[in-house]
Amino acid sequence: MATTDSYRSVCDRFNVGRATAVRAVRRVCRALFIRAPRFIQWPTEDRAVKLMRGFERSSGFPKTIGAIDETHIRINAPKQNPADYIDRKGFHSIQLQDVCDHRTLITHCYAGHPGSVHNRRVFRLSEVADYLNDDDAFPEDSHILGDAAYEIHQHLLTPYRDNGYLSGKQKKYNYCHSSARVTIERCFGLLKGRMRSLLHCLPMTRVDSMAEYIVACCVVHNICILREDEIIVVTMPECNQENNRNCLREVRRNAGILKRDVIMNYL
């Protein structure tokens, strides 16, 4: 998991058969995957307060409990439906969506969708999309931060779009937002720096096992963070019953816009 060497190279180095090496990797990945809820946890109320303090100390951005983004893990072309896995860069890939805190500790992990799936759809299918409408998941009206690809929400703040006419306060907001959100970029850099098999191409052919393998790598990453094993990587209006869902979505969006403006003035 932590090397770009092939199975053949590893087997020659440790004098084991390829089937033995593959079986060992699968068993370890399975064990890590089963224990993922122990190491990858959405912050509780007490922990959320600590995360908000951590983000505000590092970037000045208030009431932030995480940063969200997605990355593509390159794979070999699968035998079934290979065109579905071609991403925007022309490679076959699997998508990984993570949320991390200010220490780059992963608090939510969602993997397995083909590279051709739009990141907004991946987000809508993930548990994080459900968390957004649960105020208990965001104590003290806190939020996570995403880039412009995400839709603004009361609990997911995005930057102001730079149309060339941003005010000084809006530019400062974007700067502090970027300073806080960069932790997810660092998180992916550290993850791929530790688990270098994610950096180039997964040494796997079974698509059904790839998501489990990626989540296992995220668990190892969190264990390293918790053990302080550091590495350097260069890198609301009323709604009628018929359209209640769409109306609630608009309410949350407007609340996000209002909150973004309040934070802009605060900064």
C-alpha positions in Angstrom: 0.0 0.0 0.0 2.9 2.4 0.8 5.0 1.6 -2.2 4.8 1.9 -6.0 6.5 -1.5 -6.4 4.7 -4.2 -8.3 3.6 -7.4 -6.6 6.4 -9.2 -8.5 9.0 -6.9 -7.0 7.6 -7.2 -3.5 7.4 -11.0 -3.8 11.0 -11.3 -5.0 12.2 -9.1 -2.2 10.4 -11.0 0.6 10.6 -14.5 -1.0 6.8 -15.2 -1.0 4.5 -16.3 -3.7 2.2 -13.7 -5.5 -1.0 -15.4 -4.3 0.3 -15.2 -0.7 1.1 -11.5 -1.1 -2.3 -10.7 -2.7 -4.1 -12.6 0.0 -2.2 -10.8 2.8 -3.0 -7.4 1.3 -6.7 -8.3 1.0 -6.9 -9.6 4.6 -5.2 -6.4 6.0 -7.4 -4.1 3.9 -10.5 -5.9 5.1 -9.4 -5.6 8.7 -8.7 -1.9 8.3 -12.0 -1.4 6.5 -14.0 -3.0 9.2 -12.3 -0.8 11.8 -12.8 2.4 9.8 -15.6 3.7 12.0 -13.2 3.7 14.9 -10.7 6.0 13.2 -12.9 8.0 10.8 -15.6 9.7 12.8 -17.7 12.8 12.2 -16.9 15.3 15.0 -19.1 15.2 18.1 -20.3 18.5 19.7 -17.3 18.6 22.1 -14.8 17.9 19.4 -16.4 20.3 17.0 -15.7 23.2 19.4 -12.0 22.2 19.4 -12.0 22.0 15.6 -13.6 25.5 15.3 -10.8 26.9 17.5 -8.2 25.1 15.5 -9.4 26.4 12.1 -9.7 30.0 13.5 -6.2 29.9 14.9 -4.7 28.6 11.6 -6.7 30.7 9.1 -8.9 33.2 11.0 -12.1 31.6 9.5 -14.7 31.1 12.2 -17.0 28.2 13.1 -15.4 25.7 10.7 -15.3 22.0 11.5 -13.9 20.7 8.2 -12.9 21.1 4.6 -14.3 19.0 1.8 -13.0 18.0 -1.7 -12.6 15.1 -4.0 -9.7 13.5 -5.8 -9.3 10.8 -8.5 -7.3 7.6 -7.9 -6.0 6.2 -11.1 -6.7 2.6 -12.0 -6.2 0.2 -14.9 -9.0 0.0 -17.4 -11.6 -2.4 -16.0 -12.9 -5.2 -18.1 -16.6 -4.2 -17.7 -17.8 -0.7 -18.8 -14.3 0.8 -19.0 -15.6 4.1 -20.6 -17.6 4.9 -17.4 -14.3 5.2 -15.5 -12.6 7.8 -17.8 -12.3 11.1 -15.9 -12.0 14.6 -17.3 -8.2 14.1 -17.7 -8.7 11.1 -19.9 -7.5 8.5 -17.3 -9.4 5.6 -15.8 -10.1 6.4 -12.1 -12.1 5.9 -8.9 -13.3 8.9 -7.0 -12.5 9.7 -3.4 -14.3 12.4 -1.4 -12.9 13.3 2.0 -13.7 15.8 4.8 -10.8 16.6 7.1 -10.1 18.9 10.1 -7.3 21.5 10.6 -4.8 18.7 11.4 -5.6 16.9 8.1 -7.4 14.1 10.1 -10.1 12.6 7.9 -13.5 12.9 9.5 -15.5 11.4 6.6 -14.5 9.2 3.7 -16.6 8.2 0.6 -15.0 6.2 -2.2 -16.0 4.0 -5.1 -17.7 6.0 -7.8 -16.3 5.9 -11.4 -14.2 8.8 -12.6 -16.8 10.0 -15.1 -19.4 10.8 -12.4 -19.6 14.5 -11.6 -18.3 15.5 -8.2 -21.7 17.2 -7.4 -23.5 13.9 -7.9 -20.9 12.1 -5.7 -21.5 14.7 -3.0 -25.3 14.3 -3.3 -25.0 10.5 -2.9 -22.7 10.8 0.1 -23.7 10.9 3.8 -22.4 14.5 4.0 -25.3 15.7 1.9 -27.7 14.3 4.5 -25.6 15.8 7.4 -26.1 19.3 5.9 -29.8 19.3 6.8 -29.2 17.9 10.3 -28.4 20.8 12.6 -27.2 18.4 15.2 -24.3 17.5 13.0 -23.2 21.1 12.9 -23.3 22.4 16.5 -23.3 26.2 17.1 -24.3 26.8 13.5 -20.9 25.6 12.3 -20.0 24.6 8.7 -17.6 22.9 6.4 -15.8 24.6 3.5 -15.8 23.6 -0.2 -14.5 25.1 -3.4 -16.7 26.8 -6.1 -17.7 23.4 -7.5 -20.1 22.9 -4.5 -23.4 24.6 -4.0 -23.5 27.1 -1.1 -25.5 26.0 1.9 -26.0 27.1 5.5 -23.5 24.4 6.6 -21.3 24.4 3.5 -19.7 27.7 2.6 -18.0 28.4 -0.8 -15.9 31.3 -2.0 -17.3 34.4 -3.8 -17.0 33.9 -7.6 -14.3 36.3 -8.8 -16.0 38.3 -11.6 -13.4 41.1 -11.5 -15.6 43.3 -9.3 -15.1 41.8 -5.8 -14.9 44.2 -2.9 -11.9 44.3 -0.5 -14.0 42.5 2.1 -15.0 39.8 -0.3 -11.3 39.3 -1.4 -10.3 39.0 2.3 -13.1 36.5 2.8 -11.9 34.4 -0.2 -8.3 34.6 1.2 -9.3 33.3 4.6 -11.6 30.7 3.1 -8.7 29.5 0.9 -6.3 29.4 3.8 -8.7 27.2 5.8 -9.8 25.0 2.8 -6.2 24.3 1.8 -6.1 21.7 4.6 -8.0 19.2 2.4 -5.4 19.7 -0.3 -2.6 19.0 2.2 -4.6 16.0 3.4 -4.7 14.4 -0.1 -1.0 15.2 -0.5 -0.2 13.5 2.8 -2.5 10.5 2.0 -0.9 9.9 -1.3 2.6 10.6 0.1 2.2 7.9 2.7 0.1 5.4 0.6 2.1 5.8 -2.7 0.1 3.1 -4.4 -2.6 5.8 -4.7 -0.2 8.2 -6.3 0.2 6.5 -9.7 -2.1 3.5 -10.4 -3.8 1.0 -8.1 -2.2 -2.4 -8.3 -5.7 -4.0 -8.5 -8.0 -5.5 -11.1 -11.1 -6.1 -9.1 -13.3 -3.0 -9.1 -15.4 -4.2 -6.2 -12.4 -4.2 -3.9 -11.0 -0.8 -4.8 -13.2 1.3 -2.6 -12.3 -1.0 0.4 -8.6 -0.6 -0.4 -8.9 3.2 -0.6 -10.8 3.5 2.7 -8.2 1.2 4.3 -5.5 3.7 3.1 -7.4 6.5 4.7 -7.6 4.6 8.0 -3.8 4.2 8.0 -3.4 7.9 7.2 -5.5 8.8 10.3 -3.5 6.4 12.5 -0.4 8.1 11.4 -1.9 11.5 12.3 -3.0 10.3 15.7 0.4 8.8 16.4 2.0 12.1 15.2 3.9 10.4 12.4 4.5 13.5 10.2 6.0 13.6 6.7 6.8 16.5 4.4 4.9 16.5 1.2 5.4 19.1 -1.5 2.3 19.8 -2.9 -37.0 30.2 6.3 -40.2 30.9 4.4 -43.2 28.5 4.6 -43.2 25.5 2.3 -46.2 23.6 1.0 -46.1 19.8 1.2 -45.7 19.3 -2.6 -42.3 21.0 -3.1 -41.1 20.9 0.5 -37.7 19.4 -0.4 -36.9 22.1 -3.0 -38.1 24.9 -0.7 -36.0 23.6 2.2 -33.0 23.5 -0.1 -33.5 27.1 -1.2 -33.9 28.1 2.5 -30.6 26.5 3.4 -28.9 28.0 0.4 -30.1 31.5 1.3 -29.0 30.9 4.9 -25.5 30.0 3.5 -25.4 33.2 1.4 -26.4 35.3 4.5 -23.8 33.6 6.7 -21.1 34.1 4.1 -21.8 37.8 4.1 -21.8 38.0 7.9 -18.4 36.3 8.0 -17.0 38.5 5.3 -17.9 41.6 7.4 -16.5 39.9 10.5 -13.2 39.3 8.8 
